[in-house]
Amino acid sequence: MTDLPTTARTDQPAGEALTGYLTAQAAAFLRALPLVVGEAGARAGTLPGGPGGQAAAGTAELLRVVRRIGGALHTYAAGFEPEWAERTRAELRWLLELLAQEPGCLRRSARLLAALDSLSETDPRRPGMLAGHQGAPKARALLERQLTLARTRAHSTLLQELRSARLHALADRMTLLAGEVPLVESQPELAGQAVRALELLSAGVAALPPARAPYGGEGLHRLSVVPPQVPPQGQGPAPVAEVDADAALAADDAPWGRVRILVKRARYALEVCGERLAGLDEVDEVLDRHQDAADAAVTVATAARTPRITPATAYVLGVVHADQRLEVEAARYAFGRRWPNLQQHGWHEWASS
């Protein structure tokens, strides 16, 4: 199955375009759901994944479909019955979070273990900086154990919810959607809504923190500025509050996560119009790498807080954490190189053509 679904022609009326797009996506949902149920049920004793930590085919396809339906309902919300659209989006968000848990564990496991193996490489021609370090095997075993446990829990949750009445109700919604889309009488202009999605993306990018140069150095030592506390008038200087590193990293990553969501919404909005903006797929992939590296850094930081681990193990985990934060900075640098070229494609001219 291809990543880019069947799209509408730009000369179609808005109602026909939305109906054609959503009925096709709902049909794809109904085809993929039994595959997910079969994949989950067949993994009672093992928890296999695809190459590079990818999700199984049915799960990956259902994730793509759920994102597209949810994105279309968000961007073109004015064209649907409000109560139906809001309820459907809420249920799709629930399913998206449920389906994404196990593939996320897979990606983090593949990323972190590959990074640790590379850092521990003992090839005399190009040894890793952790080559021969006594904490490397223990750190790898700890990561592997914790990630396997997290994936097992995610899989058990998925199995439970696949049999739930909530999922059956959502499948019924998709069955109805495959036959008829609940549109309102007055339809929005599709190109204008797609341009609005692109404008929101542009505004989100403008709100990103200033670029740090060089991308791999300063970003490891300094995050976003913490605003100073202003004491009340007449009182002495306020005590300096301790800054939690995890909270600071999460705040530093949050604007990039929002831009990632806006990129996906813009992609799906253009698909409804039968259009594709050159370079937007590449930007989406870069921000996916950013998210994966940030999530992996959180995972290894959590592992480093495991009670009673040796200092050598903690040191190795710290090096892996720094490696993943470097990957975060590298993704931001790559985004900064691609975004100006993407802006030059002129989506305003496309909308008015």
Secondary structure, DSSP 8 states (H G I E B T S, - for coil): --SS-----TTS-HHHHHHHHHHHHHHHHHHHHHHHHHHHHT-SS-----GGG---HHHHHHHHHHHHHHHHHHHTGGGB-HHHHHHHHHHHHHHHHHHHHHHHHHHHHHHHHHHHHHHT---TTS--TTTT-TTHHHHHHHHHHHHHHHHHHHHHHHHHHHTSHHHHHHHHHHHHHHH---B-SS---HHHHHHHHHHHHHHHHHTS----SSTTTHHHH--S--------TTS---------HHHHHHHHHHHHHHHHHHHHHHHHHHHHTT---TTHHHHHHHHHHHHHHHHHHHHHHHHHT-TT--HHHHHHHHHHHHHHHHHHHHHHHHHHHHHHHHHTT-HHHHHH-
